[in-house]
Amino acid sequence: MKALQQKMPKIMSIDGKLLEILCCPVSKTPLIRLPASKLDKLNRAISVGEVLYVHGEAVEDELREALITEDSKVIYPVMDNIPILLEEQGIGTTQLTDF
């Protein structure tokens, strides 16, 4: 049972009030939760080495949680329930097919 729990993605627990004030550090566009279906697509692309951070480095680890700008242009990882809102940690969505 414990192994199964480790494989299951954690449900994002970012407080709704906090989410209301979070925004992209570059464009100041509000952020929303990345839907599970899009997170799955992103992780499939990461697993085959097709995803880069905006500064050009490859994303090596699959994400359990993420936020995306309301205009769907940039994704930011969430690690241990903490949004990583650093410009260089953004993942541009134009590199993803059918996203």
Residue frames as a rotation matrix with the C-alpha (Angstrom) as fourth column:
MET 1
0.569 0.822 0.000 0.00
0.822 -0.569 0.000 0.00
0.000 0.000 -1.000 0.00
LYS 2
0.425 -0.476 -0.770 2.81
0.199 -0.781 0.592 2.40
-0.883 -0.405 -0.237 0.87
ALA 3
-0.661 -0.690 0.295 4.49
0.402 0.007 0.916 1.86
-0.633 0.724 0.273 -2.52
LEU 4
-0.142 0.711 0.689 1.19
0.969 -0.041 0.243 2.60
0.201 0.702 -0.683 -4.26
GLN 5
0.748 0.422 -0.512 0.81
0.568 -0.806 0.167 5.85
-0.342 -0.416 -0.843 -2.31
GLN 6
-0.072 -0.863 -0.500 4.30
0.162 -0.504 0.848 6.94
-0.984 -0.020 0.177 -3.35
LYS 7
-0.745 -0.196 0.637 3.42
0.623 0.136 0.770 6.44
-0.238 0.971 0.021 -7.03
MET 8
0.264 0.924 0.277 0.17
0.955 -0.290 0.057 8.39
0.133 0.250 -0.959 -6.80
PRO 9
-0.486 -0.441 0.754 0.54
0.389 -0.882 -0.264 12.14
0.782 0.165 0.601 -7.34
LYS 10
-0.622 0.239 -0.746 -0.13
0.697 -0.266 -0.666 14.31
-0.357 -0.934 -0.001 -4.34
ILE 11
0.386 0.789 0.478 -3.07
0.866 -0.488 0.105 16.64
0.316 0.373 -0.872 -4.55
MET 12
-0.486 -0.597 0.638 -1.93
0.390 -0.801 -0.453 20.22
0.782 0.029 0.622 -4.60
SER 13
0.189 0.540 -0.820 -2.52
0.973 0.008 0.230 21.77
0.130 -0.842 -0.524 -1.24
ILE 14
-0.878 -0.424 0.220 -1.71
0.409 -0.906 -0.113 25.39
0.247 -0.009 0.969 -2.01
ASP 15
-0.386 0.737 -0.555 -4.21
0.575 -0.279 -0.769 27.48
-0.722 -0.616 -0.316 -0.12
GLY 16
0.172 0.589 0.790 -6.81
0.983 -0.157 -0.096 29.10
0.068 0.793 -0.606 -2.38
LYS 17
0.927 0.156 -0.341 -6.21
0.229 -0.956 0.185 32.53
-0.297 -0.249 -0.922 -0.86
LEU 18
0.026 -0.985 -0.168 -2.49
-0.014 -0.169 0.986 32.22
-1.000 -0.024 -0.018 -1.53
LEU 19
-0.369 -0.124 0.921 -3.17
0.826 0.411 0.387 31.10
-0.427 0.903 -0.049 -5.09
GLU 20
0.669 0.718 0.195 -5.27
0.736 -0.601 -0.312 34.24
-0.107 0.352 -0.930 -5.62
ILE 21
0.840 -0.353 -0.411 -2.23
-0.242 -0.923 0.299 36.46
-0.485 -0.152 -0.861 -5.06
LEU 22
-0.046 -0.899 0.436 0.44
0.277 0.408 0.870 34.41
-0.960 0.161 0.230 -6.85
CYS 23
0.901 0.280 -0.332 1.57
-0.226 -0.350 -0.909 35.60
-0.371 0.894 -0.252 -10.26
CYS 24
0.634 -0.699 0.331 4.27
0.735 0.413 -0.538 35.01
0.239 0.585 0.775 -12.83
PRO 25
0.286 -0.588 -0.757 7.43
0.581 -0.522 0.624 36.83
-0.762 -0.618 0.193 -11.71
VAL 26
-0.753 -0.596 0.278 8.04
0.555 -0.350 0.754 38.07
-0.352 0.722 0.595 -15.27
SER 27
-0.683 0.533 0.500 4.65
0.347 -0.366 0.864 38.97
0.643 0.763 0.065 -16.80
LYS 28
-0.907 0.347 0.239 2.71
-0.374 -0.399 -0.837 39.35
-0.195 -0.849 0.492 -13.53
THR 29
-0.241 0.825 -0.511 -0.02
-0.602 0.286 0.746 37.15
0.762 0.487 0.428 -15.07
PRO 30
0.183 0.375 0.909 -2.07
-0.958 0.276 0.079 35.33
-0.221 -0.885 0.410 -12.40
LEU 31
-0.787 -0.499 -0.364 -1.33
-0.544 0.838 0.028 31.63
0.292 0.220 -0.931 -11.85
ILE 32
0.430 0.883 0.187 -3.73
-0.900 0.404 0.162 28.70
0.068 -0.238 0.969 -11.70
ARG 33
0.036 -0.359 0.933 -3.27
-0.406 0.847 0.342 25.01
-0.913 -0.391 -0.116 -10.94
LEU 34
-0.575 -0.259 -0.776 -2.04
-0.815 0.265 0.516 22.94
0.072 0.929 -0.364 -13.87
PRO 35
0.509 0.851 0.127 -4.78
-0.855 0.517 -0.034 20.37
-0.095 -0.091 0.991 -14.57
ALA 36
0.180 -0.420 0.890 -3.82
-0.333 0.825 0.457 16.71
-0.926 -0.378 0.009 -14.11
SER 37
0.786 0.153 0.599 -4.27
0.449 0.525 -0.723 15.94
-0.425 0.837 0.344 -17.82
LYS 38
0.843 -0.514 0.159 -1.76
-0.235 -0.618 -0.750 18.64
0.484 0.595 -0.642 -18.78
LEU 39
0.329 -0.733 0.595 0.60
-0.875 0.000 0.485 17.60
-0.355 -0.680 -0.641 -15.99
ASP 40
0.469 -0.099 0.878 0.57
0.131 0.990 0.041 14.07
-0.874 0.096 0.477 -17.46
LYS 41
0.915 -0.120 0.385 1.39
0.381 -0.056 -0.923 15.43
0.132 0.991 -0.005 -20.95
LEU 42
0.652 -0.702 0.286 4.19
-0.692 -0.705 -0.153 17.56
0.309 -0.099 -0.946 -19.52
ASN 43
0.272 -0.555 0.787 5.67
-0.665 0.483 0.570 14.62
-0.696 -0.678 -0.238 -17.62
ARG 44
0.719 -0.020 0.694 5.59
0.427 0.802 -0.419 12.40
-0.548 0.597 0.585 -20.70
ALA 45
0.857 -0.414 0.306 7.57
0.067 -0.500 -0.863 15.07
0.511 0.761 -0.401 -22.59
ILE 46
0.472 -0.701 0.534 10.01
-0.881 -0.363 0.302 15.45
-0.018 -0.614 -0.789 -19.65
SER 47
0.524 -0.229 0.820 10.58
-0.240 0.884 0.400 11.68
-0.817 -0.407 0.408 -19.51
VAL 48
0.629 -0.308 0.714 11.84
0.744 0.505 -0.438 11.66
-0.225 0.806 0.547 -23.12
GLY 49
-0.248 -0.887 -0.390 14.01
0.752 -0.430 0.500 14.74
-0.611 -0.169 0.773 -22.69
GLU 50
-0.217 0.240 0.946 11.89
0.887 -0.356 0.294 17.16
0.407 0.903 -0.136 -24.71
VAL 51
0.783 0.616 0.092 11.37
0.497 -0.706 0.504 19.92
0.375 -0.349 -0.859 -22.12
LEU 52
-0.389 -0.914 0.114 13.62
0.717 -0.378 -0.585 22.88
0.578 -0.146 0.803 -21.30
TYR 53
0.150 0.298 -0.943 13.45
0.778 -0.624 -0.073 25.59
-0.610 -0.722 -0.326 -18.68
VAL 54
0.951 0.304 0.054 13.27
0.272 -0.743 -0.612 29.10
-0.146 0.597 -0.789 -20.17
HIS 55
0.512 -0.826 -0.236 17.02
-0.686 -0.559 0.466 29.55
-0.517 -0.077 -0.853 -19.67
GLY 56
0.289 -0.327 -0.900 17.75
-0.873 0.296 -0.388 26.48
0.393 0.898 -0.200 -21.84
GLU 57
-0.752 -0.560 0.347 18.56
-0.657 0.676 -0.333 23.76
-0.048 -0.479 -0.877 -19.30
ALA 58
-0.436 0.576 -0.691 16.74
-0.154 0.709 0.688 20.44
0.887 0.407 -0.220 -19.66
VAL 59
0.146 0.567 0.811 14.02
-0.985 0.008 0.171 19.60
0.090 -0.824 0.560 -17.14
GLU 60
-0.653 -0.559 -0.511 15.21
-0.527 0.820 -0.223 16.27
0.543 0.124 -0.830 -15.76
ASP 61
-0.959 0.282 -0.019 12.68
0.194 0.609 -0.769 15.38
-0.206 -0.742 -0.639 -13.07
GLU 62
-0.382 0.907 0.180 8.98
0.522 0.050 0.851 14.81
0.763 0.419 -0.493 -13.60
LEU 63
-0.791 0.161 0.590 6.70
-0.460 -0.792 -0.402 17.18
0.402 -0.590 0.700 -11.70
ARG 64
-0.726 0.594 -0.347 4.15
0.688 0.639 -0.345 16.12
0.017 -0.489 -0.872 -9.10
GLU 65
0.381 0.809 -0.447 2.50
0.762 -0.549 -0.343 19.53
-0.523 -0.211 -0.826 -9.05
ALA 66
-0.724 -0.608 0.326 2.68
0.688 -0.604 0.402 22.73
-0.047 0.516 0.855 -11.08
LEU 67
0.173 0.702 -0.691 1.11
0.315 -0.704 -0.636 26.12
-0.933 -0.108 -0.343 -11.65
ILE 68
-0.405 -0.238 0.883 0.51
0.914 -0.070 0.401 27.70
-0.033 0.969 0.246 -15.05
THR 69
-0.904 0.106 -0.414 -0.12
-0.077 -0.993 -0.086 31.28
-0.420 -0.046 0.906 -16.05
GLU 70
-0.013 0.999 0.041 -3.75
0.020 0.041 -0.999 32.06
-1.000 -0.013 -0.020 -16.92
ASP 71
0.440 0.131 -0.889 -2.69
-0.818 -0.350 -0.456 32.70
-0.371 0.927 -0.047 -20.52
SER 72
0.887 -0.030 0.461 -1.12
0.056 0.998 -0.043 29.18
-0.458 0.064 0.887 -20.57
LYS 73
0.769 -0.627 -0.122 2.32
-0.371 -0.283 -0.884 30.43
0.520 0.726 -0.450 -21.60
VAL 74
-0.321 -0.942 0.100 4.53
-0.566 0.106 -0.817 29.46
0.759 -0.319 -0.567 -18.64
ILE 75
0.720 0.435 -0.540 4.50
0.110 0.697 0.708 26.60
0.685 -0.569 0.455 -16.12
TYR 76
-0.127 -0.731 0.670 6.16
-0.812 -0.311 -0.493 26.80
0.569 -0.607 -0.554 -12.70
PRO 77
-0.258 -0.015 -0.966 6.94
0.232 0.970 -0.077 23.68
0.938 -0.244 -0.247 -10.64
VAL 78
0.467 0.343 0.815 5.62
-0.777 -0.281 0.563 23.16
0.423 -0.896 0.135 -7.12
MET 79
-0.188 -0.615 -0.766 7.96
0.026 0.776 -0.630 21.22
0.982 -0.138 -0.131 -4.86
ASP 80
-0.655 0.012 -0.755 6.88
0.713 0.338 -0.614 20.04
0.248 -0.941 -0.230 -1.42
ASN 81
0.317 0.937 -0.143 3.82
0.948 -0.317 0.028 22.32
-0.019 -0.145 -0.989 -1.72
ILE 82
0.100 -0.357 -0.929 6.04
0.226 -0.901 0.371 25.35
-0.969 -0.247 -0.010 -2.37
PRO 83
0.913 0.218 0.345 5.65
0.382 -0.159 -0.910 27.14
-0.144 0.963 -0.228 -5.73
ILE 84
-0.115 -0.990 -0.086 9.06
0.692 -0.141 0.707 27.75
-0.712 0.022 0.702 -7.32
LEU 85
0.818 0.551 0.164 8.42
0.525 -0.600 -0.604 31.14
-0.234 0.580 -0.780 -8.89
LEU 86
-0.026 -0.893 -0.449 11.87
0.017 -0.449 0.893 31.88
-1.000 0.016 0.027 -10.23
GLU 87
0.452 0.215 -0.866 12.18
-0.761 -0.413 -0.500 33.19
-0.465 0.885 -0.023 -13.78
GLU 88
-0.401 -0.741 -0.538 14.80
-0.909 0.396 0.132 30.59
0.115 0.541 -0.833 -14.67
GLN 89
-0.856 0.141 0.497 12.55
-0.071 0.921 -0.384 27.76
-0.512 -0.364 -0.778 -13.39
GLY 90
0.122 0.924 -0.363 9.73
-0.634 -0.209 -0.744 28.63
-0.763 0.321 0.560 -15.77
ILE 91
-0.636 -0.195 0.747 8.84
0.375 0.767 0.520 26.14
-0.675 0.611 -0.414 -18.50
GLY 92
-0.547 0.411 -0.729 7.54
-0.716 -0.682 0.153 27.71
-0.434 0.605 0.667 -21.71
THR 93
0.048 0.682 0.730 4.55
-0.055 0.731 -0.680 25.88
-0.997 -0.007 0.072 -23.17
THR 94
0.542 0.164 -0.825 5.33
-0.779 -0.270 -0.566 26.70
-0.315 0.949 -0.018 -26.82
GLN 95
-0.508 -0.811 -0.290 7.80
-0.859 0.500 0.108 23.81
0.057 0.304 -0.951 -26.82
LEU 96
-0.690 0.325 0.647 5.01
-0.084 0.852 -0.517 21.33
-0.719 -0.411 -0.561 -26.00
THR 97
-0.910 0.366 -0.196 2.91
-0.162 0.122 0.979 19.78
0.382 0.923 -0.052 -28.74
ASP 98
-0.138 0.972 -0.191 -0.90
0.193 0.215 0.957 19.95
0.971 0.095 -0.217 -28.35
PHE 99
-0.650 -0.103 -0.753 -0.69
0.759 -0.039 -0.650 21.70
0.038 -0.994 0.104 -25.04
